[in-house]
Amino acid sequence: MTAAIATALAAGGADSATTTLRLDDTPFRPELALTSERRNRGLMRRSPAPADGMLFVFPSNTTGGFWMKDTLVPLRILFFDAAGERVRKLSMTPCKRDPCRVYEPGRRYRFALELPSSDTRPGRTLGPTRELRRLARRAS
């Protein structure tokens, strides 16, 4: 684990980790979803969502969508490419039973940031790039 990443206890489980990044040049500390297990669980059954959200880090570029099955709060999702440039943003609403809508960006991305729907930050850039590369190397 790099020095920038610290283990943090969260309502989602003791395996949650956070890191300090910059969203639009402002420091923030999202929870990390670096493994497929953690990405699959996401923010399900959590209320409220963490103030700085959850960053989903993929080991390679992807086009997959997100769903809100068993997610208790509305969220915004921002999709970023490997350089930290936003490629899409969507608003997502909770879903209690199937079938649940799949929110697809329609573009390739490397990182997805889920934030509370009330968050008003523009979310145009994510960085710094060297930390994004480090996180991507750790993703599995």
MARMIGU-349452 format. One line per 5 residues: number of its first residue (from 1); for each residue x, y, z of N, C-alpha, C. Coordinates in Angstrom, 2 decimals. Layout:
<nodes>
NUM = X Y Z X Y Z X Y Z | ...
</nodes>
This chain:
<nodes>
1 = 0.85 -1.17 0.00 0.00 0.00 0.00 0.90 1.24 0.00 | 0.61 2.20 -0.88 1.43 3.40 -0.95 1.17 4.28 0.27 | 2.10 5.20 0.51 1.97 6.11 1.66 0.73 6.97 1.54 | 0.26 7.24 0.33 -0.91 8.11 0.14 -2.21 7.40 0.45 | -2.17 6.09 0.61 -3.39 5.33 0.84 -3.42 4.85 2.28
6 = -4.51 5.14 2.95 -4.66 4.74 4.35 -5.89 3.88 4.50 | -5.81 2.88 5.36 -6.98 2.07 5.64 -7.93 2.88 6.50 | -9.21 2.83 6.13 -10.22 3.59 6.87 -11.40 2.69 7.13 | -11.95 2.73 8.32 -13.15 1.98 8.61 -14.33 2.78 8.10 | -15.24 2.11 7.42 -16.41 2.78 6.86 -17.61 1.87 7.05
11 = -18.78 2.43 6.90 -20.00 1.64 7.05 -20.04 0.49 6.07 | -19.33 0.61 4.95 -19.33 -0.42 3.94 -18.42 -1.58 4.29 | -17.63 -1.47 5.32 -16.77 -2.59 5.69 -15.38 -2.14 6.04 | -14.67 -2.97 6.78 -13.35 -2.64 7.27 -12.29 -2.67 6.18 | -12.65 -3.19 4.98 -11.65 -3.25 3.92 -11.68 -1.99 3.05
16 = -12.43 -0.97 3.44 -12.46 0.27 2.68 -11.14 1.00 2.86 | -10.67 1.61 1.80 -9.46 2.42 1.84 -9.78 3.75 1.20 | -9.04 4.76 1.57 -9.20 6.07 0.97 -7.84 6.56 0.49 | -7.86 7.57 -0.34 -6.64 8.24 -0.76 -6.97 9.69 -1.00 | -5.96 10.53 -0.91 -6.17 11.95 -1.21 -5.86 12.19 -2.67
21 = -6.85 12.70 -3.38 -6.72 13.05 -4.79 -7.16 14.50 -4.95 | -7.27 14.94 -6.19 -7.77 16.28 -6.47 -8.90 16.16 -7.48 | -10.01 16.79 -7.17 -11.15 16.88 -8.08 -11.25 18.35 -8.44 | -11.02 18.67 -9.72 -10.99 20.07 -10.16 -10.01 20.89 -9.33 | -8.83 20.33 -9.09 -7.75 21.00 -8.36 -8.05 21.24 -6.88
26 = -9.08 20.61 -6.34 -9.41 20.73 -4.92 -9.21 19.37 -4.27 | -8.44 19.30 -3.18 -8.22 18.00 -2.52 -9.54 17.38 -2.04 | -9.63 16.08 -2.20 -10.75 15.32 -1.65 -10.27 13.92 -1.37 | -11.05 13.17 -0.59 -10.60 11.87 -0.09 -11.69 10.81 -0.33 | -11.78 10.28 -1.55 -12.79 9.25 -1.81 -12.40 7.89 -1.27
31 = -13.39 7.08 -0.98 -13.14 5.67 -0.71 -12.74 5.03 -2.03 | -11.99 3.93 -1.95 -11.49 3.27 -3.15 -12.14 1.90 -3.33 | -12.45 1.60 -4.58 -12.90 0.26 -4.97 -11.88 -0.24 -5.99 | -10.87 -0.97 -5.48 -9.74 -1.42 -6.31 -9.88 -2.85 -6.79 | -10.74 -3.64 -6.15 -10.90 -5.05 -6.52 -12.28 -5.27 -7.13
36 = -12.42 -6.35 -7.88 -13.73 -6.63 -8.49 -14.80 -6.83 -7.42 | -14.42 -7.45 -6.30 -15.38 -7.64 -5.21 -15.87 -6.29 -4.67 | -14.93 -5.39 -4.44 -15.29 -4.07 -3.90 -16.07 -3.25 -4.92 | -15.68 -3.35 -6.20 -16.43 -2.63 -7.25 -17.84 -3.18 -7.37 | -18.02 -4.49 -7.23 -19.36 -5.08 -7.31 -20.25 -4.64 -6.15
41 = -19.68 -4.49 -4.97 -20.45 -4.09 -3.78 -20.73 -2.59 -3.80 | -19.74 -1.80 -4.21 -19.92 -0.35 -4.32 -20.54 0.26 -3.07 | -21.56 1.06 -3.27 -22.23 1.75 -2.16 -23.58 1.11 -1.82 | -23.73 -0.16 -2.16 -24.98 -0.87 -1.83 -25.22 -0.87 -0.33 | -26.47 -0.66 0.03 -26.95 -0.74 1.43 -26.27 0.27 2.35
46 = -25.79 1.38 1.80 -25.14 2.40 2.62 -25.92 3.70 2.59 | -26.10 4.25 3.74 -26.76 5.55 3.85 -26.20 6.25 5.07 | -25.70 7.43 4.90 -25.58 8.17 3.64 -24.37 7.71 2.85 | -24.28 8.21 1.62 -23.07 7.95 0.82 -21.94 8.78 1.41 | -20.69 8.31 1.31 -19.57 9.11 1.82 -19.51 10.47 1.13
51 = -19.20 11.51 1.88 -19.20 12.88 1.36 -18.31 13.04 0.13 | -17.16 12.36 0.11 -16.26 12.43 -1.04 -16.41 11.23 -1.97 | -17.46 10.48 -1.77 -17.82 9.42 -2.70 -16.92 8.21 -2.68 | -17.07 7.42 -3.73 -16.29 6.20 -3.93 -15.73 6.22 -5.34 | -14.41 5.99 -5.44 -13.74 5.93 -6.73 -13.55 4.48 -7.14
56 = -14.13 4.10 -8.27 -13.99 2.77 -8.83 -12.81 2.81 -9.79 | -11.80 1.98 -9.51 -10.57 1.97 -10.30 -10.51 0.64 -11.04 | -10.38 0.70 -12.36 -10.36 -0.50 -13.19 -8.94 -0.77 -13.68 | -8.55 -2.06 -13.79 -7.19 -2.39 -14.21 -6.91 -2.02 -15.67 | -7.95 -1.83 -16.47 -7.79 -1.40 -17.86 -9.04 -0.62 -18.25
61 = -8.98 0.04 -19.40 -10.14 0.78 -19.87 -11.33 -0.15 -20.01 | -12.52 0.38 -19.76 -13.73 -0.41 -19.81 -14.87 0.43 -20.35 | -15.98 -0.21 -20.67 -17.18 0.49 -21.13 -18.40 0.06 -20.32 | -18.19 -0.79 -19.31 -19.30 -1.35 -18.55 -20.14 -0.31 -17.83 | -21.38 -0.71 -17.55 -22.32 0.18 -16.88 -22.42 -0.11 -15.39
66 = -23.16 0.76 -14.70 -23.41 0.65 -13.27 -24.91 0.53 -13.06 | -25.29 -0.16 -11.98 -26.70 -0.19 -11.62 -26.84 0.18 -10.16 | -28.08 0.41 -9.74 -28.34 0.92 -8.39 -29.10 -0.08 -7.54 | -29.02 -1.36 -7.88 -29.70 -2.40 -7.11 -29.25 -2.33 -5.65 | -30.23 -2.24 -4.74 -29.99 -2.20 -3.29 -29.16 -0.99 -2.85
71 = -29.08 0.03 -3.67 -28.43 1.28 -3.27 -29.52 2.17 -2.69 | -29.26 2.75 -1.53 -30.30 3.43 -0.76 -30.44 4.91 -1.07 | -29.44 5.53 -1.68 -29.46 6.97 -1.91 -29.18 7.29 -3.37 | -29.75 8.38 -3.89 -29.44 8.79 -5.26 -27.98 9.25 -5.36 | -27.37 9.00 -6.50 -25.96 9.30 -6.71 -25.74 9.99 -8.05
76 = -24.63 10.70 -8.14 -24.08 11.19 -9.41 -22.90 10.29 -9.71 | -22.70 9.98 -10.97 -21.51 9.22 -11.34 -20.76 9.97 -12.42 | -19.46 10.11 -12.21 -18.58 10.79 -13.15 -17.59 9.76 -13.68 | -17.49 9.65 -14.99 -16.58 8.70 -15.63 -15.36 9.48 -16.15 | -14.15 8.96 -15.86 -12.91 9.63 -16.25 -12.04 8.68 -17.07
81 = -11.31 9.24 -18.04 -10.34 8.43 -18.78 -9.06 8.27 -17.95 | -8.08 7.57 -18.50 -6.84 7.28 -17.77 -6.07 8.54 -17.41 | -6.27 9.63 -18.15 -5.58 10.89 -17.87 -6.34 11.75 -16.86 | -7.50 11.27 -16.40 -8.27 12.02 -15.41 -9.20 13.06 -15.99 | -9.50 12.97 -17.27 -10.44 13.90 -17.92 -11.83 13.25 -17.92
86 = -12.84 14.02 -17.52 -14.20 13.48 -17.48 -14.69 13.19 -18.89 | -15.27 12.00 -19.07 -15.83 11.63 -20.36 -17.35 11.58 -20.34 | -17.95 11.53 -19.12 -19.41 11.49 -19.02 -19.83 11.67 -17.57 | -21.01 12.23 -17.35 -21.60 12.27 -16.01 -23.07 11.91 -16.13 | -23.57 11.20 -15.13 -24.96 10.74 -15.12 -25.52 10.87 -13.71
91 = -26.81 10.99 -13.60 -27.52 10.94 -12.32 -28.18 9.57 -12.22 | -28.08 8.95 -11.04 -28.61 7.60 -10.85 -29.58 7.58 -9.66 | -30.66 6.83 -9.79 -31.65 6.73 -8.72 -31.68 5.31 -8.16 | -31.97 5.16 -6.86 -32.01 3.84 -6.24 -33.01 2.90 -6.92 | -32.72 1.62 -6.83 -33.59 0.58 -7.38 -33.74 -0.51 -6.32
96 = -34.98 -0.82 -5.96 -35.21 -1.81 -4.91 -35.46 -3.21 -5.43 | -35.90 -3.34 -6.67 -36.14 -4.69 -7.19 -35.92 -4.72 -8.70 | -35.59 -5.90 -9.19 -35.32 -6.09 -10.62 -36.60 -5.90 -11.43 | -36.48 -5.47 -12.65 -35.23 -5.12 -13.33 -34.79 -3.70 -12.97 | -33.49 -3.53 -12.81 -32.92 -2.22 -12.49 -32.23 -1.67 -13.74
101 = -32.35 -0.38 -13.92 -31.71 0.29 -15.05 -30.19 0.17 -14.92 | -29.51 0.02 -16.06 -28.06 0.04 -16.11 -27.65 1.40 -16.68 | -26.80 2.11 -15.95 -26.33 3.43 -16.36 -25.00 3.25 -17.09 | -25.03 3.45 -18.41 -23.84 3.22 -19.23 -23.32 4.54 -19.77 | -22.01 4.73 -19.71 -21.46 6.00 -20.18 -21.40 6.13 -21.70
106 = -21.43 5.00 -22.42 -21.35 5.06 -23.87 -19.96 5.44 -24.37 | -18.98 5.44 -23.49 -17.60 5.76 -23.83 -16.67 4.91 -22.98 | -15.42 4.79 -23.43 -14.42 4.07 -22.64 -13.98 4.95 -21.48 | -13.73 4.32 -20.34 -13.27 5.04 -19.15 -12.37 4.14 -18.33 | -11.65 4.72 -17.36 -10.75 3.96 -16.49 -11.16 4.09 -15.03
111 = -11.80 5.23 -14.69 -12.21 5.53 -13.31 -13.66 5.99 -13.33 | -14.40 5.61 -12.29 -15.77 6.10 -12.12 -15.89 6.57 -10.67 | -16.41 7.77 -10.50 -16.56 8.36 -9.17 -18.03 8.54 -8.86 | -18.51 7.79 -7.86 -19.88 7.96 -7.38 -19.87 8.97 -6.24 | -20.73 9.98 -6.35 -20.86 11.03 -5.34 -22.32 11.14 -4.93
116 = -22.59 11.67 -3.72 -23.99 11.94 -3.36 -24.62 12.85 -4.42 | -25.89 12.64 -4.71 -26.55 13.44 -5.74 -26.57 14.93 -5.41 | -26.44 15.27 -4.14 -26.45 16.66 -3.72 -25.10 17.37 -3.95 | -24.07 16.62 -4.31 -22.75 17.18 -4.52 -22.78 18.08 -5.77 | -22.31 19.31 -5.64 -22.38 20.27 -6.75 -21.04 20.52 -7.44
121 = -20.00 19.81 -7.04 -18.70 20.01 -7.70 -18.82 19.63 -9.18 | -18.21 20.43 -10.07 -18.32 20.12 -11.51 -17.70 18.78 -11.89 | -16.57 18.42 -11.28 -15.94 17.13 -11.56 -15.46 17.00 -12.98 | -14.73 17.98 -13.46 -14.21 17.93 -14.83 -12.89 17.19 -14.93 | -12.06 17.28 -13.85 -10.76 16.62 -13.88 -10.50 15.90 -12.56
126 = -9.74 14.82 -12.65 -9.37 13.99 -11.51 -7.85 13.82 -11.57 | -7.20 13.86 -10.44 -5.75 13.71 -10.47 -5.17 13.67 -9.07 | -3.86 13.77 -8.98 -2.90 13.96 -10.07 -2.69 12.68 -10.88 | -2.25 12.84 -12.10 -2.11 11.71 -13.02 -1.20 10.62 -12.46 | -0.11 11.00 -11.79 0.81 9.97 -11.26 0.11 9.11 -10.21
131 = -0.77 9.70 -9.41 -1.50 8.92 -8.41 -2.55 8.03 -9.08 | -3.17 8.53 -10.15 -4.12 7.70 -10.90 -3.42 6.49 -11.49 | -2.23 6.68 -12.04 -1.47 5.54 -12.58 -1.14 4.53 -11.48 | -0.76 5.04 -10.33 -0.43 4.16 -9.19 -1.66 3.34 -8.78 | -2.81 3.99 -8.68 -4.03 3.28 -8.32 -4.39 2.25 -9.38
136 = -4.26 2.60 -10.64 -4.60 1.67 -11.73 -3.72 0.43 -11.67 | -2.45 0.59 -11.30 -1.55 -0.58 -11.17 -1.99 -1.50 -10.04 | -2.64 -0.94 -9.02 -3.07 -1.74 -7.87 -4.42 -2.42 -8.11 | -5.16 -1.97 -9.11 -6.51 -2.51 -9.35 -6.44 -3.95 -9.85 | -7.40 -4.74 -9.39 -7.46 -6.14 -9.85 -8.90 -6.53 -10.12
</nodes>
